C-alpha cells in the first residue's frame, strides 16, 4: 500500500480513504436533513422547547427555578412524566400538552429521515459502483489479467443477484 506520508508516514492511503468515506456520509446526512426539512423542524422544536420552559417557569407557582422548568419540560417531552414536578395551572397544563404533541411529531419524523438517509446512501453507492464499472469497461484493452478476472467476477456476482 502506498504511503501518503502525512504526520511522519503514520497516515496511509487507506486511512485517508476511510476519512473520505466518513466525510462523504456526513455530507450526505447534511443533504438529507436539509432536503427533508428536518434541520428547520429540529431548530423550531428546540426554540419551542425553551420557550415553553420559560413560560412554565413564569406561570407555574411550584416551579421556581428555570432549571426545574427545563427538567419538567424534558420529562414531558420524553413522556417519562416522573411526577417530581407537576403543572398545576391551566396555562402550565395547556403548555405541557402542546409540548407533548410537538415532541411526538418530532419523534415521528426521525424514522423518515433515517430511511431517506439510507435510500440516498444506497443510491450513491450504486452510482459510484456503476461509474467504476463503466470506467473499467472503457479501458478494457488496458486491463491486466487480474483486473479482467476481477471484473468478470463482479459481473457474475451482479447476474446472480438478479
C-alpha angles and dihedrals in degrees: 000000000000118000115231089198102221114152097005097318095300092117111069130189092261091058089048089051091051091050089049090053091050091050090048090052091048091051090047091052090050090051092049092048090051095043094049093044090236093133092058090044093050093047090049090050092052090051091048091047094054093040090054089046091055092044091050089049090052099044104035113082095198093053105075102162129058090226090057089051092051089048090051091049090048091054090048094046094050091043089234093125097190093185096221089113122030136188109237103172126077091241091051093049093047090049089049091053091047092050091047092053092047090050093051090050092050091049089050091056095056098075090050092052092047091049091048090050093053093045091051091045092051091047091050092051091048091050092049091048091049091048091051091047092050090047090053091049091051091054095040095129090052096052121109123237091260092050091050091051090049091050091048090052091051091052091049091048090049092050091050090056092058 
